[in-house]
Amino acid sequence: MPPIISPNNGKVDINPKNSNIVIYGDSSRVTIVDTSLKVIDELISINGEILSISISEDGKYLASIGDRGYLEVWSLGDYRRLYSIDLEMDCNVVAIDSDGRLLAVGGDGGLIEIYHLIFWREIRQI
């Protein structure tokens, strides 16, 4: 019988490259498990609660946004944090484009910021 993994607040996503399951929610942990529910790794965020994640289509990157306003970008090859930035705005959603080059963050206030994922620079604010 596989171990019981409790998805914090019921939030899950799947890595399109390798079908690993990403579990996140009420805590600062992002847990990555394989299809047999064996824990592969845990990412520890500087945010208190993870509100949203996005995984690049090539499965190389995971972006997360949390309740403390930090955007974090992680490598899913070695599970290390590549970038962390205080957005200084209330955000609750993050998305990576299909090419894996652009990242967008947004929130209830209607402001959207777009970043270049690899070179980590802001491109536009809408």
Chimera marker file (.cmm) of the C-alpha trace (Angstrom):
<marker_set name="trace">
<marker id="1" x="0.000" y="0.000" z="0.000" r="1" g="1" b="0" radius="0.5"/>
<marker id="2" x="1.509" y="3.412" z="-0.975" r="1" g="1" b="0" radius="0.5"/>
<marker id="3" x="2.072" y="6.039" z="1.712" r="1" g="1" b="0" radius="0.5"/>
<marker id="4" x="-0.766" y="8.444" z="2.360" r="1" g="1" b="0" radius="0.5"/>
<marker id="5" x="0.130" y="11.906" z="1.137" r="1" g="1" b="0" radius="0.5"/>
<marker id="6" x="-2.183" y="14.685" z="2.254" r="1" g="1" b="0" radius="0.5"/>
<marker id="7" x="-2.381" y="17.485" z="-0.293" r="1" g="1" b="0" radius="0.5"/>
<marker id="8" x="-2.329" y="20.633" z="1.820" r="1" g="1" b="0" radius="0.5"/>
<marker id="9" x="-5.630" y="22.321" z="1.070" r="1" g="1" b="0" radius="0.5"/>
<marker id="10" x="-6.174" y="19.954" z="-1.882" r="1" g="1" b="0" radius="0.5"/>
<marker id="11" x="-3.904" y="21.698" z="-4.395" r="1" g="1" b="0" radius="0.5"/>
<marker id="12" x="-2.032" y="19.505" z="-6.856" r="1" g="1" b="0" radius="0.5"/>
<marker id="13" x="-0.446" y="19.780" z="-10.287" r="1" g="1" b="0" radius="0.5"/>
<marker id="14" x="1.342" y="17.331" z="-12.583" r="1" g="1" b="0" radius="0.5"/>
<marker id="15" x="4.705" y="17.797" z="-14.274" r="1" g="1" b="0" radius="0.5"/>
<marker id="16" x="3.957" y="17.360" z="-18.003" r="1" g="1" b="0" radius="0.5"/>
<marker id="17" x="7.438" y="15.974" z="-18.681" r="1" g="1" b="0" radius="0.5"/>
<marker id="18" x="7.545" y="13.044" z="-16.243" r="1" g="1" b="0" radius="0.5"/>
<marker id="19" x="4.068" y="12.844" z="-14.630" r="1" g="1" b="0" radius="0.5"/>
<marker id="20" x="5.442" y="13.598" z="-11.140" r="1" g="1" b="0" radius="0.5"/>
<marker id="21" x="2.753" y="14.990" z="-8.877" r="1" g="1" b="0" radius="0.5"/>
<marker id="22" x="3.300" y="18.340" z="-7.164" r="1" g="1" b="0" radius="0.5"/>
<marker id="23" x="1.387" y="18.921" z="-3.916" r="1" g="1" b="0" radius="0.5"/>
<marker id="24" x="1.113" y="22.364" z="-2.298" r="1" g="1" b="0" radius="0.5"/>
<marker id="25" x="-1.176" y="24.572" z="-0.267" r="1" g="1" b="0" radius="0.5"/>
<marker id="26" x="-1.488" y="25.662" z="3.354" r="1" g="1" b="0" radius="0.5"/>
<marker id="27" x="2.180" y="25.325" z="4.239" r="1" g="1" b="0" radius="0.5"/>
<marker id="28" x="5.501" y="26.567" z="2.897" r="1" g="1" b="0" radius="0.5"/>
<marker id="29" x="6.249" y="23.117" z="1.487" r="1" g="1" b="0" radius="0.5"/>
<marker id="30" x="5.917" y="21.932" z="-2.081" r="1" g="1" b="0" radius="0.5"/>
<marker id="31" x="6.089" y="18.137" z="-2.111" r="1" g="1" b="0" radius="0.5"/>
<marker id="32" x="6.987" y="16.247" z="-5.283" r="1" g="1" b="0" radius="0.5"/>
<marker id="33" x="5.975" y="12.593" z="-5.521" r="1" g="1" b="0" radius="0.5"/>
<marker id="34" x="6.127" y="10.001" z="-8.284" r="1" g="1" b="0" radius="0.5"/>
<marker id="35" x="3.092" y="8.101" z="-9.559" r="1" g="1" b="0" radius="0.5"/>
<marker id="36" x="3.485" y="5.483" z="-6.812" r="1" g="1" b="0" radius="0.5"/>
<marker id="37" x="3.304" y="8.388" z="-4.297" r="1" g="1" b="0" radius="0.5"/>
<marker id="38" x="6.951" y="7.971" z="-3.244" r="1" g="1" b="0" radius="0.5"/>
<marker id="39" x="8.296" y="11.350" z="-2.105" r="1" g="1" b="0" radius="0.5"/>
<marker id="40" x="11.016" y="12.561" z="-4.482" r="1" g="1" b="0" radius="0.5"/>
<marker id="41" x="11.780" y="15.885" z="-2.824" r="1" g="1" b="0" radius="0.5"/>
<marker id="42" x="10.339" y="18.778" z="-0.847" r="1" g="1" b="0" radius="0.5"/>
<marker id="43" x="10.871" y="22.416" z="-1.716" r="1" g="1" b="0" radius="0.5"/>
<marker id="44" x="10.777" y="24.793" z="1.241" r="1" g="1" b="0" radius="0.5"/>
<marker id="45" x="9.429" y="28.215" z="0.300" r="1" g="1" b="0" radius="0.5"/>
<marker id="46" x="10.075" y="31.491" z="2.089" r="1" g="1" b="0" radius="0.5"/>
<marker id="47" x="6.318" y="32.067" z="1.803" r="1" g="1" b="0" radius="0.5"/>
<marker id="48" x="3.987" y="30.886" z="4.522" r="1" g="1" b="0" radius="0.5"/>
<marker id="49" x="1.307" y="29.479" z="2.240" r="1" g="1" b="0" radius="0.5"/>
<marker id="50" x="1.769" y="28.568" z="-1.412" r="1" g="1" b="0" radius="0.5"/>
<marker id="51" x="-1.125" y="30.128" z="-3.330" r="1" g="1" b="0" radius="0.5"/>
<marker id="52" x="-0.287" y="29.124" z="-6.895" r="1" g="1" b="0" radius="0.5"/>
<marker id="53" x="2.291" y="27.213" z="-8.891" r="1" g="1" b="0" radius="0.5"/>
<marker id="54" x="3.040" y="26.794" z="-12.565" r="1" g="1" b="0" radius="0.5"/>
<marker id="55" x="5.241" y="24.156" z="-14.196" r="1" g="1" b="0" radius="0.5"/>
<marker id="56" x="6.922" y="24.805" z="-17.545" r="1" g="1" b="0" radius="0.5"/>
<marker id="57" x="5.801" y="22.499" z="-20.354" r="1" g="1" b="0" radius="0.5"/>
<marker id="58" x="9.315" y="21.057" z="-20.662" r="1" g="1" b="0" radius="0.5"/>
<marker id="59" x="9.167" y="20.151" z="-16.963" r="1" g="1" b="0" radius="0.5"/>
<marker id="60" x="12.363" y="22.051" z="-16.119" r="1" g="1" b="0" radius="0.5"/>
<marker id="61" x="10.964" y="24.874" z="-13.979" r="1" g="1" b="0" radius="0.5"/>
<marker id="62" x="8.391" y="25.403" z="-11.268" r="1" g="1" b="0" radius="0.5"/>
<marker id="63" x="7.279" y="28.901" z="-10.289" r="1" g="1" b="0" radius="0.5"/>
<marker id="64" x="5.438" y="29.538" z="-7.041" r="1" g="1" b="0" radius="0.5"/>
<marker id="65" x="3.734" y="32.532" z="-5.476" r="1" g="1" b="0" radius="0.5"/>
<marker id="66" x="2.821" y="32.749" z="-1.824" r="1" g="1" b="0" radius="0.5"/>
<marker id="67" x="1.002" y="34.724" z="0.816" r="1" g="1" b="0" radius="0.5"/>
<marker id="68" x="4.085" y="36.752" z="1.744" r="1" g="1" b="0" radius="0.5"/>
<marker id="69" x="4.355" y="38.120" z="-1.799" r="1" g="1" b="0" radius="0.5"/>
<marker id="70" x="7.454" y="36.245" z="-2.896" r="1" g="1" b="0" radius="0.5"/>
<marker id="71" x="7.772" y="34.746" z="-6.341" r="1" g="1" b="0" radius="0.5"/>
<marker id="72" x="10.152" y="31.794" z="-6.435" r="1" g="1" b="0" radius="0.5"/>
<marker id="73" x="11.462" y="29.880" z="-9.432" r="1" g="1" b="0" radius="0.5"/>
<marker id="74" x="12.808" y="26.367" z="-8.887" r="1" g="1" b="0" radius="0.5"/>
<marker id="75" x="14.786" y="23.971" z="-11.066" r="1" g="1" b="0" radius="0.5"/>
<marker id="76" x="13.010" y="20.623" z="-11.297" r="1" g="1" b="0" radius="0.5"/>
<marker id="77" x="16.243" y="18.972" z="-12.419" r="1" g="1" b="0" radius="0.5"/>
<marker id="78" x="18.016" y="19.344" z="-9.085" r="1" g="1" b="0" radius="0.5"/>
<marker id="79" x="15.176" y="20.836" z="-6.989" r="1" g="1" b="0" radius="0.5"/>
<marker id="80" x="17.002" y="24.026" z="-6.066" r="1" g="1" b="0" radius="0.5"/>
<marker id="81" x="15.657" y="27.566" z="-5.882" r="1" g="1" b="0" radius="0.5"/>
<marker id="82" x="16.962" y="29.649" z="-8.787" r="1" g="1" b="0" radius="0.5"/>
<marker id="83" x="15.312" y="32.985" z="-7.992" r="1" g="1" b="0" radius="0.5"/>
<marker id="84" x="13.334" y="34.615" z="-5.239" r="1" g="1" b="0" radius="0.5"/>
<marker id="85" x="11.931" y="38.107" z="-5.447" r="1" g="1" b="0" radius="0.5"/>
<marker id="86" x="9.644" y="40.183" z="-3.262" r="1" g="1" b="0" radius="0.5"/>
<marker id="87" x="7.037" y="41.452" z="-5.713" r="1" g="1" b="0" radius="0.5"/>
<marker id="88" x="5.847" y="44.188" z="-3.345" r="1" g="1" b="0" radius="0.5"/>
<marker id="89" x="2.289" y="43.607" z="-4.529" r="1" g="1" b="0" radius="0.5"/>
<marker id="90" x="-0.531" y="41.235" z="-3.649" r="1" g="1" b="0" radius="0.5"/>
<marker id="91" x="-0.352" y="38.311" z="-6.075" r="1" g="1" b="0" radius="0.5"/>
<marker id="92" x="-2.234" y="35.060" z="-6.018" r="1" g="1" b="0" radius="0.5"/>
<marker id="93" x="-1.560" y="33.499" z="-9.415" r="1" g="1" b="0" radius="0.5"/>
<marker id="94" x="1.498" y="32.644" z="-11.485" r="1" g="1" b="0" radius="0.5"/>
<marker id="95" x="1.755" y="31.202" z="-15.000" r="1" g="1" b="0" radius="0.5"/>
<marker id="96" x="4.596" y="30.143" z="-17.315" r="1" g="1" b="0" radius="0.5"/>
<marker id="97" x="4.009" y="30.420" z="-21.070" r="1" g="1" b="0" radius="0.5"/>
<marker id="98" x="4.132" y="27.385" z="-23.370" r="1" g="1" b="0" radius="0.5"/>
<marker id="99" x="7.637" y="28.289" z="-24.609" r="1" g="1" b="0" radius="0.5"/>
<marker id="100" x="8.994" y="28.407" z="-21.056" r="1" g="1" b="0" radius="0.5"/>
<marker id="101" x="10.428" y="31.888" z="-21.587" r="1" g="1" b="0" radius="0.5"/>
<marker id="102" x="7.882" y="34.186" z="-19.969" r="1" g="1" b="0" radius="0.5"/>
<marker id="103" x="6.321" y="34.179" z="-16.535" r="1" g="1" b="0" radius="0.5"/>
<marker id="104" x="3.299" y="36.244" z="-15.504" r="1" g="1" b="0" radius="0.5"/>
<marker id="105" x="2.048" y="37.059" z="-12.009" r="1" g="1" b="0" radius="0.5"/>
<marker id="106" x="-1.212" y="38.715" z="-11.082" r="1" g="1" b="0" radius="0.5"/>
<marker id="107" x="-3.627" y="39.378" z="-8.289" r="1" g="1" b="0" radius="0.5"/>
<marker id="108" x="-6.977" y="40.737" z="-7.249" r="1" g="1" b="0" radius="0.5"/>
<marker id="109" x="-5.885" y="44.334" z="-7.813" r="1" g="1" b="0" radius="0.5"/>
<marker id="110" x="-5.777" y="43.794" z="-11.589" r="1" g="1" b="0" radius="0.5"/>
<marker id="111" x="-2.025" y="44.410" z="-11.940" r="1" g="1" b="0" radius="0.5"/>
<marker id="112" x="-0.101" y="41.888" z="-14.038" r="1" g="1" b="0" radius="0.5"/>
<marker id="113" x="3.693" y="41.720" z="-14.254" r="1" g="1" b="0" radius="0.5"/>
<marker id="114" x="5.512" y="39.760" z="-16.952" r="1" g="1" b="0" radius="0.5"/>
<marker id="115" x="9.088" y="38.515" z="-16.507" r="1" g="1" b="0" radius="0.5"/>
<marker id="116" x="11.626" y="36.756" z="-18.673" r="1" g="1" b="0" radius="0.5"/>
<marker id="117" x="11.977" y="33.402" z="-16.902" r="1" g="1" b="0" radius="0.5"/>
<marker id="118" x="15.614" y="32.616" z="-17.739" r="1" g="1" b="0" radius="0.5"/>
<marker id="119" x="17.234" y="36.071" z="-17.601" r="1" g="1" b="0" radius="0.5"/>
<marker id="120" x="14.986" y="37.178" z="-14.744" r="1" g="1" b="0" radius="0.5"/>
<marker id="121" x="14.097" y="40.673" z="-15.722" r="1" g="1" b="0" radius="0.5"/>
<marker id="122" x="10.747" y="42.401" z="-15.765" r="1" g="1" b="0" radius="0.5"/>
<marker id="123" x="9.468" y="42.898" z="-19.284" r="1" g="1" b="0" radius="0.5"/>
<marker id="124" x="6.145" y="44.622" z="-18.767" r="1" g="1" b="0" radius="0.5"/>
<marker id="125" x="3.605" y="45.731" z="-16.226" r="1" g="1" b="0" radius="0.5"/>
<marker id="126" x="-0.035" y="45.851" z="-17.288" r="1" g="1" b="0" radius="0.5"/>
<link id1="1" id2="2" r="1" g="1" b="0" radius="0.2"/>
<link id1="2" id2="3" r="1" g="1" b="0" radius="0.2"/>
<link id1="3" id2="4" r="1" g="1" b="0" radius="0.2"/>
<link id1="4" id2="5" r="1" g="1" b="0" radius="0.2"/>
<link id1="5" id2="6" r="1" g="1" b="0" radius="0.2"/>
<link id1="6" id2="7" r="1" g="1" b="0" radius="0.2"/>
<link id1="7" id2="8" r="1" g="1" b="0" radius="0.2"/>
<link id1="8" id2="9" r="1" g="1" b="0" radius="0.2"/>
<link id1="9" id2="10" r="1" g="1" b="0" radius="0.2"/>
<link id1="10" id2="11" r="1" g="1" b="0" radius="0.2"/>
<link id1="11" id2="12" r="1" g="1" b="0" radius="0.2"/>
<link id1="12" id2="13" r="1" g="1" b="0" radius="0.2"/>
<link id1="13" id2="14" r="1" g="1" b="0" radius="0.2"/>
<link id1="14" id2="15" r="1" g="1" b="0" radius="0.2"/>
<link id1="15" id2="16" r="1" g="1" b="0" radius="0.2"/>
<link id1="16" id2="17" r="1" g="1" b="0" radius="0.2"/>
<link id1="17" id2="18" r="1" g="1" b="0" radius="0.2"/>
<link id1="18" id2="19" r="1" g="1" b="0" radius="0.2"/>
<link id1="19" id2="20" r="1" g="1" b="0" radius="0.2"/>
<link id1="20" id2="21" r="1" g="1" b="0" radius="0.2"/>
<link id1="21" id2="22" r="1" g="1" b="0" radius="0.2"/>
<link id1="22" id2="23" r="1" g="1" b="0" radius="0.2"/>
<link id1="23" id2="24" r="1" g="1" b="0" radius="0.2"/>
<link id1="24" id2="25" r="1" g="1" b="0" radius="0.2"/>
<link id1="25" id2="26" r="1" g="1" b="0" radius="0.2"/>
<link id1="26" id2="27" r="1" g="1" b="0" radius="0.2"/>
<link id1="27" id2="28" r="1" g="1" b="0" radius="0.2"/>
<link id1="28" id2="29" r="1" g="1" b="0" radius="0.2"/>
<link id1="29" id2="30" r="1" g="1" b="0" radius="0.2"/>
<link id1="30" id2="31" r="1" g="1" b="0" radius="0.2"/>
<link id1="31" id2="32" r="1" g="1" b="0" radius="0.2"/>
<link id1="32" id2="33" r="1" g="1" b="0" radius="0.2"/>
<link id1="33" id2="34" r="1" g="1" b="0" radius="0.2"/>
<link id1="34" id2="35" r="1" g="1" b="0" radius="0.2"/>
<link id1="35" id2="36" r="1" g="1" b="0" radius="0.2"/>
<link id1="36" id2="37" r="1" g="1" b="0" radius="0.2"/>
<link id1="37" id2="38" r="1" g="1" b="0" radius="0.2"/>
<link id1="38" id2="39" r="1" g="1" b="0" radius="0.2"/>
<link id1="39" id2="40" r="1" g="1" b="0" radius="0.2"/>
<link id1="40" id2="41" r="1" g="1" b="0" radius="0.2"/>
<link id1="41" id2="42" r="1" g="1" b="0" radius="0.2"/>
<link id1="42" id2="43" r="1" g="1" b="0" radius="0.2"/>
<link id1="43" id2="44" r="1" g="1" b="0" radius="0.2"/>
<link id1="44" id2="45" r="1" g="1" b="0" radius="0.2"/>
<link id1="45" id2="46" r="1" g="1" b="0" radius="0.2"/>
<link id1="46" id2="47" r="1" g="1" b="0" radius="0.2"/>
<link id1="47" id2="48" r="1" g="1" b="0" radius="0.2"/>
<link id1="48" id2="49" r="1" g="1" b="0" radius="0.2"/>
<link id1="49" id2="50" r="1" g="1" b="0" radius="0.2"/>
<link id1="50" id2="51" r="1" g="1" b="0" radius="0.2"/>
<link id1="51" id2="52" r="1" g="1" b="0" radius="0.2"/>
<link id1="52" id2="53" r="1" g="1" b="0" radius="0.2"/>
<link id1="53" id2="54" r="1" g="1" b="0" radius="0.2"/>
<link id1="54" id2="55" r="1" g="1" b="0" radius="0.2"/>
<link id1="55" id2="56" r="1" g="1" b="0" radius="0.2"/>
<link id1="56" id2="57" r="1" g="1" b="0" radius="0.2"/>
<link id1="57" id2="58" r="1" g="1" b="0" radius="0.2"/>
<link id1="58" id2="59" r="1" g="1" b="0" radius="0.2"/>
<link id1="59" id2="60" r="1" g="1" b="0" radius="0.2"/>
<link id1="60" id2="61" r="1" g="1" b="0" radius="0.2"/>
<link id1="61" id2="62" r="1" g="1" b="0" radius="0.2"/>
<link id1="62" id2="63" r="1" g="1" b="0" radius="0.2"/>
<link id1="63" id2="64" r="1" g="1" b="0" radius="0.2"/>
<link id1="64" id2="65" r="1" g="1" b="0" radius="0.2"/>
<link id1="65" id2="66" r="1" g="1" b="0" radius="0.2"/>
<link id1="66" id2="67" r="1" g="1" b="0" radius="0.2"/>
<link id1="67" id2="68" r="1" g="1" b="0" radius="0.2"/>
<link id1="68" id2="69" r="1" g="1" b="0" radius="0.2"/>
<link id1="69" id2="70" r="1" g="1" b="0" radius="0.2"/>
<link id1="70" id2="71" r="1" g="1" b="0" radius="0.2"/>
<link id1="71" id2="72" r="1" g="1" b="0" radius="0.2"/>
<link id1="72" id2="73" r="1" g="1" b="0" radius="0.2"/>
<link id1="73" id2="74" r="1" g="1" b="0" radius="0.2"/>
<link id1="74" id2="75" r="1" g="1" b="0" radius="0.2"/>
<link id1="75" id2="76" r="1" g="1" b="0" radius="0.2"/>
<link id1="76" id2="77" r="1" g="1" b="0" radius="0.2"/>
<link id1="77" id2="78" r="1" g="1" b="0" radius="0.2"/>
<link id1="78" id2="79" r="1" g="1" b="0" radius="0.2"/>
<link id1="79" id2="80" r="1" g="1" b="0" radius="0.2"/>
<link id1="80" id2="81" r="1" g="1" b="0" radius="0.2"/>
<link id1="81" id2="82" r="1" g="1" b="0" radius="0.2"/>
<link id1="82" id2="83" r="1" g="1" b="0" radius="0.2"/>
<link id1="83" id2="84" r="1" g="1" b="0" radius="0.2"/>
<link id1="84" id2="85" r="1" g="1" b="0" radius="0.2"/>
<link id1="85" id2="86" r="1" g="1" b="0" radius="0.2"/>
<link id1="86" id2="87" r="1" g="1" b="0" radius="0.2"/>
<link id1="87" id2="88" r="1" g="1" b="0" radius="0.2"/>
<link id1="88" id2="89" r="1" g="1" b="0" radius="0.2"/>
<link id1="89" id2="90" r="1" g="1" b="0" radius="0.2"/>
<link id1="90" id2="91" r="1" g="1" b="0" radius="0.2"/>
<link id1="91" id2="92" r="1" g="1" b="0" radius="0.2"/>
<link id1="92" id2="93" r="1" g="1" b="0" radius="0.2"/>
<link id1="93" id2="94" r="1" g="1" b="0" radius="0.2"/>
<link id1="94" id2="95" r="1" g="1" b="0" radius="0.2"/>
<link id1="95" id2="96" r="1" g="1" b="0" radius="0.2"/>
<link id1="96" id2="97" r="1" g="1" b="0" radius="0.2"/>
<link id1="97" id2="98" r="1" g="1" b="0" radius="0.2"/>
<link id1="98" id2="99" r="1" g="1" b="0" radius="0.2"/>
<link id1="99" id2="100" r="1" g="1" b="0" radius="0.2"/>
<link id1="100" id2="101" r="1" g="1" b="0" radius="0.2"/>
<link id1="101" id2="102" r="1" g="1" b="0" radius="0.2"/>
<link id1="102" id2="103" r="1" g="1" b="0" radius="0.2"/>
<link id1="103" id2="104" r="1" g="1" b="0" radius="0.2"/>
<link id1="104" id2="105" r="1" g="1" b="0" radius="0.2"/>
<link id1="105" id2="106" r="1" g="1" b="0" radius="0.2"/>
<link id1="106" id2="107" r="1" g="1" b="0" radius="0.2"/>
<link id1="107" id2="108" r="1" g="1" b="0" radius="0.2"/>
<link id1="108" id2="109" r="1" g="1" b="0" radius="0.2"/>
<link id1="109" id2="110" r="1" g="1" b="0" radius="0.2"/>
<link id1="110" id2="111" r="1" g="1" b="0" radius="0.2"/>
<link id1="111" id2="112" r="1" g="1" b="0" radius="0.2"/>
<link id1="112" id2="113" r="1" g="1" b="0" radius="0.2"/>
<link id1="113" id2="114" r="1" g="1" b="0" radius="0.2"/>
<link id1="114" id2="115" r="1" g="1" b="0" radius="0.2"/>
<link id1="115" id2="116" r="1" g="1" b="0" radius="0.2"/>
<link id1="116" id2="117" r="1" g="1" b="0" radius="0.2"/>
<link id1="117" id2="118" r="1" g="1" b="0" radius="0.2"/>
<link id1="118" id2="119" r="1" g="1" b="0" radius="0.2"/>
<link id1="119" id2="120" r="1" g="1" b="0" radius="0.2"/>
<link id1="120" id2="121" r="1" g="1" b="0" radius="0.2"/>
<link id1="121" id2="122" r="1" g="1" b="0" radius="0.2"/>
<link id1="122" id2="123" r="1" g="1" b="0" radius="0.2"/>
<link id1="123" id2="124" r="1" g="1" b="0" radius="0.2"/>
<link id1="124" id2="125" r="1" g="1" b="0" radius="0.2"/>
<link id1="125" id2="126" r="1" g="1" b="0" radius="0.2"/>
</marker_set>
